Amino acid sequence: MNFECLNIENIVGFDWDDGNIYKNEKKHGLKWQLIEEVFFNEPLLLLEDFKHSNNECRCFALGQTDEGITLFVVFTKRENQIRVISASQMNKKERIIYEQVKKDS
């Protein structure tokens, strides 16, 4: 178990490049600014993605934007920055999990 990517307290920013900054907007209609909001709002549920964590720590984030849009974000940490791999609106199963976390917090 590698919990390094679950610790985002020392994050100072986001690592976007030309290849991924607009990918989620084209695919899911989510602007990069909207995706970043998830990491600043509560509750934020972070889970490690063991299935895809062979070469680097990869995690899921379940969270919401400032407007309350619930998002599922796959990311990794590169030094002290979050690098978003993909993002989409939560599916039904993810929303149920997230709503339970909100209820319990």
C-alpha positions as CSV (number, residue, x, y, z in Angstrom):
1,M,0.0,0.0,0.0
2,N,1.3,3.4,-1.0
3,F,-0.5,6.3,0.6
4,E,1.8,9.0,-0.7
5,C,-0.7,10.2,-3.3
6,L,-3.4,10.3,-0.7
7,N,-1.5,12.9,1.2
8,I,-2.3,16.2,-0.6
9,E,-1.5,18.6,2.3
10,N,1.8,19.7,0.8
11,I,0.3,20.3,-2.7
12,V,1.2,23.7,-4.1
13,G,-0.5,23.5,-7.5
14,F,-1.5,21.5,-10.5
15,D,0.6,20.0,-13.3
16,W,-1.3,20.5,-16.6
17,D,0.3,20.2,-19.9
18,D,-0.9,20.8,-23.5
19,G,-1.8,17.1,-23.8
20,N,-4.2,16.9,-20.9
21,I,-5.5,20.4,-20.0
22,Y,-8.3,20.3,-22.5
23,K,-8.8,16.5,-22.8
24,N,-11.5,16.4,-20.1
25,E,-13.3,19.4,-21.6
26,K,-13.5,17.7,-25.0
27,K,-14.4,14.3,-23.6
28,H,-16.7,15.2,-20.7
29,G,-17.4,19.0,-20.9
30,L,-15.3,19.7,-17.8
31,K,-13.0,22.7,-17.8
32,W,-9.7,22.3,-15.9
33,Q,-10.6,25.1,-13.5
34,L,-13.8,23.2,-12.5
35,I,-11.8,20.0,-11.9
36,E,-9.3,21.8,-9.6
37,E,-12.2,23.1,-7.4
38,V,-12.9,19.5,-6.3
39,F,-9.6,19.5,-4.3
40,F,-10.6,22.6,-2.3
41,N,-14.1,21.6,-1.3
42,E,-15.4,19.2,1.5
43,P,-15.9,16.4,1.7
44,L,-13.2,15.1,-0.5
45,L,-12.8,11.3,-0.6
46,L,-9.4,10.0,-1.8
47,L,-8.8,6.4,-2.6
48,E,-5.8,4.7,-4.1
49,D,-6.2,3.0,-7.5
50,F,-4.3,-0.2,-6.9
51,K,-5.3,-1.6,-10.3
52,H,-3.4,1.1,-12.2
53,S,-0.6,1.9,-9.7
54,N,2.2,-0.1,-11.2
55,N,4.7,2.7,-12.1
56,E,3.4,5.6,-9.9
57,C,0.9,6.2,-7.2
58,R,-2.5,6.8,-8.8
59,C,-5.6,7.8,-6.9
60,F,-9.3,8.6,-7.3
61,A,-10.9,11.7,-5.8
62,L,-14.7,11.9,-5.3
63,G,-15.6,15.5,-4.6
64,Q,-17.7,18.5,-5.7
65,T,-17.2,21.8,-7.4
66,D,-18.1,25.2,-5.9
67,E,-21.5,24.8,-7.6
68,G,-22.0,21.3,-6.2
69,I,-21.3,19.3,-9.3
70,T,-20.0,15.9,-8.2
71,L,-16.9,14.7,-10.0
72,F,-14.8,11.6,-10.2
73,V,-11.1,12.5,-10.7
74,V,-8.2,10.2,-11.4
75,F,-4.9,11.8,-10.5
76,T,-1.3,11.2,-9.5
77,K,1.1,13.3,-7.6
78,R,4.3,14.6,-9.1
79,E,6.4,16.0,-6.4
80,N,4.2,18.7,-4.8
81,Q,1.7,19.0,-7.7
82,I,-1.5,17.2,-8.6
83,R,-1.5,15.8,-12.2
84,V,-5.0,15.1,-13.3
85,I,-5.3,12.0,-15.6
86,S,-9.0,12.1,-16.2
87,A,-12.2,13.5,-14.8
88,S,-15.9,13.0,-15.3
89,Q,-19.2,13.5,-13.5
90,M,-19.8,10.8,-10.9
91,N,-21.8,7.7,-12.0
92,K,-24.6,6.4,-9.8
93,K,-22.4,4.1,-7.7
94,E,-19.9,6.8,-7.1
95,R,-22.6,9.3,-6.1
96,I,-24.0,6.8,-3.6
97,I,-20.6,6.4,-2.0
98,Y,-20.0,10.1,-1.9
99,E,-23.4,10.9,-0.5
100,Q,-22.8,8.4,2.3
101,V,-19.5,10.1,3.1
102,K,-21.2,13.5,3.2
103,K,-23.9,12.2,5.5
104,D,-21.3,10.7,7.9
105,S,-19.1,13.7,8.0
